């Protein structure tokens, strides 16, 4: 391993130049004008995998969606363990463009961070494992474990098509552990292993009132305003203590244990800094829970967008004919996205007055994940972090969602290791996304050591 770790240090320029080339590709999956960029990025990965010595490197067509990328190296033999590495090569849109300090697809290095869309989410993170495999093969022609990569192109577009692929290709993807780097540390300089993710139930509400927009003077006060009706419905989805009022919403969730909640307290979360960073004076949510508990082990219901009537410059005295909103519910262990949608939908419809017509449409969902912390793969990850960063890693949950994690765990029947290298200040999904280069280079070492330690456990 000393030879491998030395080679990683000697090849920092090679690792960085490869990452920069990958980052320059404008692989925005949700924007049709970037369809060719998506194809180019997938092809680039296939060529790169082939160039470092992997086999069966190919794109896999995905209906009308963006292609999957697959590659493998099975030279460790049938008696050796196999690690499947998941990542996604698609990235978020870049708007608002005027808030970027530099062009979002021209990587810029400043203060030992690389700024570009996709650095931390997720190109920089999965590329860590690509480089670790490359240097094993370059140094000794082999790797301690068999390696498989599955890199998708629709994670940021909310597609569930990879779930069908996993269900139909369990033999191709069979493994002893799934390794994913698409999460962040609890704090700078504190390596973290995530073992819980919230799920998602996403829906759209539409409120239809009169058959056309009306003059607010001639009709105001006589006709129910859909914007006001929608506002009243939304206002009734939480009570004064921040609890979601939807009947049955909390029935199935698995409560966090006292031991787990005490572990969160030992992390010494800095709530004052959290508020200062967001420039807010107070926090919301369920009053009987801490901030970490609210975003890690409690479900939420949020309005993601709302629209109605006239919002242009100047004055237009209109009573709008319709109003709408998008709502996301983040879910915790044992909650089901479709069931939650039905509960929320039924409740919203029960709140609607007869003066309007309300519909609720299910748009997207993903199951929550809770990974047992006691398994050899997570033990190997902790050992690798400890070796490289000389500090004991902490175990955390995250409030976000990676829907594919639950699918991989269920169909492949293998432990999932969420070994992320992102930091809280990476600005993922926001302007000026960045990735710490110390974590990138040291992450390659952690990945290499993970393969070595997992092989021997």
C-alpha positions as CSV (number, residue, x, y, z in Angstrom):
1,X,0.0,0.0,0.0
2,X,2.9,2.4,0.5
3,X,3.7,2.1,-3.2
4,X,0.1,2.9,-4.1
5,X,-0.2,5.8,-1.7
6,X,3.1,7.2,-3.1
7,X,1.8,6.9,-6.6
8,X,-1.3,8.8,-5.7
9,X,0.8,11.7,-4.4
10,X,3.0,11.6,-7.5
11,X,0.1,11.8,-9.9
12,X,-1.8,14.7,-8.4
13,X,-1.5,16.7,-11.7
14,X,-2.8,13.7,-13.6
15,X,-5.8,13.3,-11.2
16,X,-6.6,17.0,-11.3
17,X,-6.3,17.4,-15.1
18,X,-8.7,14.4,-15.6
19,X,-11.2,16.0,-13.2
20,X,-11.0,19.3,-15.0
21,X,-11.7,17.7,-18.3
22,X,-14.7,16.0,-17.0
23,X,-16.0,19.1,-15.2
24,X,-15.9,21.1,-18.4
25,X,-18.6,19.0,-20.0
26,X,-22.0,20.7,-19.6
27,X,-23.9,17.6,-18.6
28,X,-27.2,19.2,-17.4
29,X,-29.7,16.4,-17.5
30,X,-32.9,18.4,-17.0
31,X,-32.3,20.8,-20.0
32,X,-33.1,19.4,-23.4
33,X,-30.5,21.7,-25.1
34,X,-27.8,19.7,-23.3
35,X,-28.8,16.3,-24.7
36,X,-25.6,16.1,-26.8
37,X,-23.5,17.1,-23.9
38,X,-25.0,14.2,-21.9
39,X,-24.1,11.8,-24.7
40,X,-20.6,13.3,-24.9
41,X,-20.0,13.0,-21.2
42,X,-21.1,9.3,-21.2
43,X,-18.8,8.5,-24.1
44,X,-16.0,10.4,-22.4
45,X,-16.4,8.2,-19.3
46,X,-16.4,5.0,-21.4
47,X,-13.2,6.1,-23.1
48,X,-11.6,7.0,-19.8
49,X,-12.5,3.8,-18.1
50,X,-11.0,1.9,-21.0
51,X,-7.8,3.9,-20.9
52,X,-7.1,3.0,-17.3
53,X,-7.5,-0.7,-17.9
54,X,-11.2,-1.5,-17.1
55,X,-13.2,-4.0,-19.3
56,X,-16.7,-4.2,-20.7
57,X,-16.8,-0.4,-20.7
58,X,-19.9,0.8,-22.4
59,X,-22.9,3.0,-22.5
60,X,-26.3,1.5,-21.9
61,X,-29.2,3.0,-23.6
62,X,-32.0,4.1,-21.3
63,X,-35.1,4.5,-23.5
64,X,-35.6,8.2,-24.1
65,X,-33.5,9.1,-21.1
66,X,-29.8,9.7,-20.8
67,X,-27.5,6.7,-21.0
68,X,-26.0,4.7,-18.1
69,X,-22.2,4.1,-18.1
70,X,-20.9,0.7,-17.0
71,X,-17.3,-0.6,-16.6
72,X,-15.7,-3.4,-14.7
73,X,-12.4,-5.1,-13.7
74,X,-12.9,-8.7,-12.4
75,X,-9.2,-9.7,-12.3
76,X,-9.2,-10.3,-8.5
77,X,-10.9,-13.6,-9.2
78,X,-14.1,-15.3,-8.2
79,X,-13.0,-15.9,-4.6
80,X,-12.3,-12.1,-4.0
81,X,-14.9,-9.6,-2.9
82,X,-16.6,-7.3,-5.4
83,X,-17.3,-3.6,-4.9
84,X,-19.9,-1.8,-7.0
85,X,-19.3,2.0,-7.2
86,X,-22.3,4.2,-8.0
87,X,-22.2,7.8,-9.1
88,X,-23.9,10.2,-11.5
89,X,-22.3,12.3,-14.3
90,X,-25.3,14.7,-14.7
91,X,-25.3,18.0,-12.9
92,X,-27.8,20.7,-11.8
93,X,-28.7,23.7,-14.0
94,X,-26.5,26.7,-13.3
95,X,-29.1,29.5,-12.8
96,X,-28.9,32.2,-11.5
97,X,-26.0,32.7,-13.8
98,X,-25.2,36.2,-12.6
99,X,-24.4,34.9,-9.1
100,X,-21.4,32.9,-10.4
101,X,-18.0,34.5,-9.8
102,X,-16.7,32.8,-12.9
103,X,-18.1,30.7,-15.7
104,X,-19.9,27.6,-14.2
105,X,-18.2,25.2,-16.6
106,X,-14.7,26.7,-16.6
107,X,-13.0,25.2,-13.5
108,X,-11.3,27.8,-11.3
109,X,-9.0,27.0,-8.4
110,X,-8.9,29.3,-5.5
111,X,-7.9,28.7,-1.8
112,X,-7.3,25.1,-2.6
113,X,-10.8,24.6,-3.8
114,X,-12.0,23.9,-7.4
115,X,-15.1,25.9,-8.4
116,X,-17.3,24.5,-11.1
117,X,-20.8,23.0,-11.5
118,X,-20.6,19.3,-10.6
119,X,-17.4,19.4,-8.5
120,X,-18.9,18.0,-5.3
121,X,-22.2,16.7,-6.8
122,X,-21.1,14.3,-8.1
123,X,-18.3,14.3,-10.6
124,X,-15.5,15.1,-8.2
125,X,-16.6,12.5,-5.7
126,X,-17.1,9.5,-7.9
127,X,-13.9,10.4,-9.9
128,X,-12.0,9.8,-6.6
129,X,-12.7,6.0,-7.0
130,X,-11.9,6.0,-10.7
131,X,-8.4,7.3,-9.8
132,X,-7.9,4.9,-7.0
133,X,-8.6,1.9,-9.3
134,X,-6.4,3.5,-11.9
135,X,-3.4,3.7,-9.6
136,X,-3.8,0.1,-8.3
137,X,-3.8,-1.1,-11.9
138,X,-0.9,1.1,-12.8
139,X,1.2,0.1,-9.8
140,X,0.7,-3.6,-9.7
141,X,-1.6,-4.6,-12.5
142,X,-4.3,-5.7,-10.1
143,X,-6.7,-4.5,-7.4
144,X,-7.5,-6.2,-4.0
145,X,-11.2,-6.5,-5.0
146,X,-13.2,-6.9,-8.1
147,X,-14.6,-3.5,-9.3
148,X,-17.8,-2.5,-11.1
149,X,-18.9,1.0,-11.9
150,X,-22.4,2.1,-12.7
151,X,-22.6,5.8,-13.4
152,X,-26.0,7.3,-14.3
153,X,-27.1,10.5,-16.1
154,X,-30.5,11.3,-14.6
155,X,-30.0,11.6,-10.9
156,X,-30.5,15.4,-11.0
157,X,-33.5,15.0,-13.3
158,X,-35.5,12.9,-10.9
159,X,-35.7,9.9,-13.1
160,X,-36.3,6.4,-11.7
161,X,-35.3,4.5,-14.8
162,X,-32.1,3.3,-13.1
163,X,-34.3,1.5,-10.6
164,X,-35.7,-0.7,-13.3
165,X,-32.3,-1.3,-14.7
166,X,-31.0,-2.5,-11.3
167,X,-34.0,-4.7,-10.8
168,X,-33.5,-6.4,-14.2
169,X,-29.7,-6.7,-14.0
170,X,-28.9,-8.1,-10.6
171,X,-26.4,-10.6,-12.0
172,X,-24.4,-7.9,-13.8
173,X,-24.3,-5.7,-10.7
174,X,-23.9,-8.4,-8.1
175,X,-21.4,-7.4,-5.4
176,X,-20.4,-7.7,-1.8
177,X,-20.7,-3.9,-1.1
178,X,-21.9,-0.8,-2.8
179,X,-19.7,2.3,-2.5
180,X,-21.3,5.7,-3.0
181,X,-19.6,9.1,-2.5
182,X,-22.4,11.7,-2.9
183,X,-22.7,13.0,0.7
184,X,-20.9,15.6,2.8
185,X,-19.1,15.7,6.1
186,X,-20.7,17.0,9.2
187,X,-18.0,19.7,9.4
188,X,-14.7,20.7,7.9
189,X,-11.9,18.4,9.0
190,X,-14.3,15.9,10.4
191,X,-14.6,12.8,8.2
192,X,-18.2,11.5,8.2
193,X,-19.9,8.3,7.2
194,X,-23.6,8.7,6.4
195,X,-26.0,5.8,7.4
196,X,-29.4,7.5,6.9
197,X,-31.0,9.5,4.1
198,X,-34.5,10.9,3.9
199,X,-36.8,9.8,1.2
200,X,-39.0,12.0,-1.0
201,X,-42.7,12.4,-2.1
202,X,-43.1,15.2,-4.6
203,X,-46.4,16.5,-5.8
204,X,-48.2,19.4,-7.5
205,X,-51.4,21.1,-6.4
206,X,-53.6,22.9,-8.9
207,X,-56.6,25.1,-7.9
208,X,-59.0,26.0,-10.6
209,X,-61.6,28.7,-9.9
210,X,-63.6,30.6,-12.6
211,X,-63.2,29.8,-16.2
212,X,-61.1,32.9,-16.9
213,X,-59.2,35.6,-15.1
214,X,-61.6,38.2,-13.7
215,X,-61.6,42.0,-13.0
216,X,-60.9,42.2,-9.3
217,X,-63.2,45.2,-8.9
218,X,-66.2,43.6,-10.7
219,X,-65.8,40.2,-9.1
220,X,-63.6,40.6,-6.0
221,X,-65.5,39.6,-2.9
222,X,-68.1,37.6,-4.7
223,X,-65.9,34.9,-6.3
224,X,-63.4,32.8,-4.3
225,X,-59.8,33.7,-5.3
226,X,-57.8,30.5,-6.1
227,X,-54.6,32.1,-4.9
228,X,-56.2,32.8,-1.5
229,X,-57.8,29.4,-1.4
230,X,-54.4,27.8,-2.1
231,X,-52.7,29.9,0.6
232,X,-55.3,28.8,3.2
233,X,-54.8,25.2,2.3
234,X,-51.1,25.5,2.6
235,X,-51.4,27.3,5.9
236,X,-53.3,24.4,7.3
237,X,-50.6,21.8,6.6
238,X,-48.7,22.6,9.8
239,X,-49.9,23.5,13.3
240,X,-48.4,26.3,15.5
241,X,-45.8,23.9,16.8
242,X,-44.4,23.0,13.4
243,X,-46.0,19.6,13.3
244,X,-47.5,18.4,10.0
245,X,-51.3,18.1,10.4
246,X,-52.0,15.5,7.7
247,X,-53.8,12.6,9.4
248,X,-51.7,9.5,9.5
249,X,-48.5,11.3,8.3
250,X,-46.4,10.1,11.2
251,X,-47.9,6.6,11.7
252,X,-45.3,4.4,10.0
253,X,-42.0,6.2,10.8
254,X,-39.3,4.6,12.9
255,X,-38.4,7.0,15.8
256,X,-34.7,7.7,16.5
257,X,-33.5,5.9,19.6
258,X,-32.4,7.8,22.7
259,X,-28.8,6.6,22.1
260,X,-28.9,8.0,18.6
261,X,-30.3,11.3,19.7
262,X,-27.5,11.5,22.3
263,X,-24.9,10.8,19.6
264,X,-26.3,13.8,17.7
265,X,-25.9,16.0,20.8
266,X,-22.2,15.0,21.1
267,X,-21.6,16.5,17.6
268,X,-21.9,19.9,19.2
269,X,-23.9,21.4,16.3
270,X,-23.4,25.2,16.2
271,X,-26.9,26.5,15.8
272,X,-25.8,30.2,16.0
273,X,-23.4,29.7,13.1
274,X,-26.1,27.9,11.2
275,X,-28.5,30.9,11.5
276,X,-25.7,33.4,10.8
277,X,-24.7,31.6,7.6
278,X,-28.4,31.7,6.4
279,X,-28.8,35.3,7.7
280,X,-31.9,34.4,9.7
281,X,-32.8,35.2,13.3
282,X,-34.7,32.1,14.2
283,X,-35.3,28.5,13.1
284,X,-38.6,26.7,12.5
285,X,-39.9,23.1,12.6
286,X,-41.2,20.8,15.3
287,X,-40.5,22.5,18.6
288,X,-39.8,19.4,20.6
289,X,-36.8,18.4,18.4
290,X,-33.3,19.8,17.8
291,X,-32.3,21.2,14.5
292,X,-30.3,18.1,13.6
293,X,-33.2,15.9,14.5
294,X,-35.5,17.9,12.4
295,X,-33.4,17.5,9.2
296,X,-32.1,14.0,9.9
297,X,-34.7,11.9,11.6
298,X,-38.0,13.8,11.2
299,X,-40.1,14.1,8.1
300,X,-40.9,17.5,6.6
301,X,-43.4,19.1,4.2
302,X,-42.3,22.1,2.2
303,X,-43.6,24.3,-0.6
304,X,-41.0,24.4,-3.4
305,X,-42.8,26.8,-5.7
306,X,-46.1,28.7,-5.9
307,X,-47.7,30.6,-8.7
308,X,-50.9,32.5,-9.6
309,X,-52.2,35.7,-11.2
310,X,-50.2,38.6,-12.5
311,X,-46.5,39.1,-11.3
312,X,-45.2,41.3,-14.0
313,X,-44.2,45.0,-13.7
314,X,-46.8,47.6,-13.0
315,X,-50.4,47.0,-12.1
316,X,-53.0,44.6,-13.3
317,X,-56.1,44.3,-11.1
318,X,-56.9,40.6,-11.8
319,X,-58.7,37.9,-9.8
320,X,-56.7,34.9,-11.2
321,X,-58.6,31.9,-12.5
322,X,-56.1,29.4,-11.2
323,X,-53.2,28.9,-8.7
324,X,-50.7,26.1,-8.2
325,X,-47.9,24.9,-5.9
326,X,-45.3,22.2,-5.8
327,X,-44.8,20.4,-2.6
328,X,-42.1,18.0,-1.4
329,X,-42.3,15.8,1.6
330,X,-39.0,14.5,3.0
331,X,-39.5,11.1,4.6
332,X,-37.7,9.0,7.2
333,X,-37.2,5.3,7.7
334,X,-40.3,3.1,7.0
335,X,-42.4,5.9,5.4
336,X,-43.6,5.1,1.9
337,X,-43.7,7.9,-0.8
338,X,-46.9,6.7,-2.5
339,X,-48.7,6.3,0.8
340,X,-47.6,9.7,2.0
341,X,-48.8,11.3,-1.3
342,X,-52.2,9.7,-0.9
343,X,-52.5,10.9,2.7
344,X,-51.4,14.5,1.8
345,X,-53.6,14.5,-1.3
346,X,-56.7,13.3,0.6
347,X,-56.2,15.9,3.3
348,X,-55.7,18.8,0.7
349,X,-58.9,17.8,-1.1
350,X,-60.7,17.7,2.2
351,X,-59.7,21.3,2.9
352,X,-60.9,22.6,-0.5
353,X,-64.1,24.6,-0.6
354,X,-66.8,23.8,-3.2
355,X,-66.1,27.1,-5.0
356,X,-62.9,25.7,-6.6
357,X,-61.7,22.5,-8.2
358,X,-58.5,21.1,-6.7
359,X,-56.3,18.4,-8.1
360,X,-53.1,16.9,-6.7
361,X,-50.7,15.1,-9.0
362,X,-47.9,12.7,-7.9
363,X,-44.7,13.6,-9.7
364,X,-41.7,11.8,-8.1
365,X,-40.7,9.8,-5.1
366,X,-37.9,7.8,-3.4
367,X,-37.7,5.7,-0.3
368,X,-35.8,6.7,2.8
369,X,-32.7,4.8,3.7
370,X,-31.3,3.5,7.0
371,X,-28.2,1.4,6.8
372,X,-27.0,-0.8,9.7
373,X,-23.8,0.6,11.0
374,X,-22.4,-2.8,12.0
375,X,-20.9,-4.4,8.8
376,X,-17.5,-5.1,7.4
377,X,-17.8,-2.6,4.6
378,X,-18.6,0.4,6.9
379,X,-15.8,-0.8,9.2
380,X,-13.3,-0.8,6.3
381,X,-14.5,2.8,5.4
382,X,-14.0,4.0,8.9
383,X,-10.5,2.4,9.1
384,X,-9.5,4.0,5.8
385,X,-10.7,7.5,6.9
386,X,-8.8,7.0,10.2
387,X,-5.6,6.0,8.4
388,X,-5.5,9.0,6.0
389,X,-7.0,11.8,8.1
390,X,-5.7,10.6,11.5
391,X,-9.0,11.2,13.2
392,X,-12.0,9.1,14.2
393,X,-14.8,9.5,11.7
394,X,-18.3,10.3,12.9
395,X,-21.6,8.7,11.9
396,X,-24.3,11.0,10.6
397,X,-27.6,11.1,8.8
398,X,-28.5,13.5,6.1
399,X,-31.7,15.3,5.2
400,X,-31.4,14.9,1.5
401,X,-32.3,12.0,-0.7
402,X,-30.5,9.5,-3.0
403,X,-33.4,7.3,-4.1
404,X,-31.1,4.7,-5.8
405,X,-29.5,3.7,-2.5
406,X,-32.6,1.9,-1.3
407,X,-33.0,0.2,-4.6
408,X,-29.4,-1.0,-4.7
409,X,-29.6,-2.3,-1.1
410,X,-32.9,-4.2,-1.7
411,X,-32.1,-5.8,-5.1
412,X,-28.4,-6.5,-4.7
413,X,-28.7,-7.5,-1.0
414,X,-25.4,-5.8,-0.2
415,X,-24.4,-3.2,2.3
416,X,-24.3,0.4,1.0
417,X,-21.4,2.5,2.2
418,X,-22.1,6.3,2.0
419,X,-18.4,7.4,2.1
420,X,-18.7,11.1,1.1
421,X,-16.0,13.7,0.8
422,X,-18.1,16.9,0.4
423,X,-18.1,19.7,2.9
424,X,-20.9,21.9,4.2
425,X,-19.6,24.9,2.2
426,X,-19.5,23.2,-1.2
427,X,-22.6,25.1,-2.4
428,X,-24.1,22.1,-4.2
429,X,-27.1,23.0,-6.3
430,X,-26.2,26.7,-5.9
431,X,-23.9,29.1,-7.7
432,X,-20.2,28.8,-7.1
433,X,-20.3,25.0,-6.3
434,X,-16.9,23.9,-5.2
435,X,-14.9,20.9,-3.9
436,X,-12.0,20.9,-1.5
437,X,-8.9,19.6,-3.3
438,X,-7.4,18.2,0.0
439,X,-10.5,16.0,0.2
440,X,-10.2,15.1,-3.5
441,X,-6.5,14.0,-3.3
442,X,-6.8,12.4,0.1
443,X,-10.1,10.8,-0.9
444,X,-8.2,8.8,-3.6
445,X,-6.1,7.4,-0.8
446,X,-9.1,6.6,1.4
447,X,-10.7,4.8,-1.6
448,X,-7.6,2.7,-2.2
449,X,-7.3,1.8,1.4
450,X,-11.0,0.9,1.6
451,X,-10.4,-1.6,-1.2
452,X,-7.5,-3.1,0.7
453,X,-9.2,-3.2,4.1
454,X,-12.5,-4.6,2.7
455,X,-10.7,-7.3,0.8
456,X,-9.1,-8.6,4.1
457,X,-12.2,-8.4,6.3
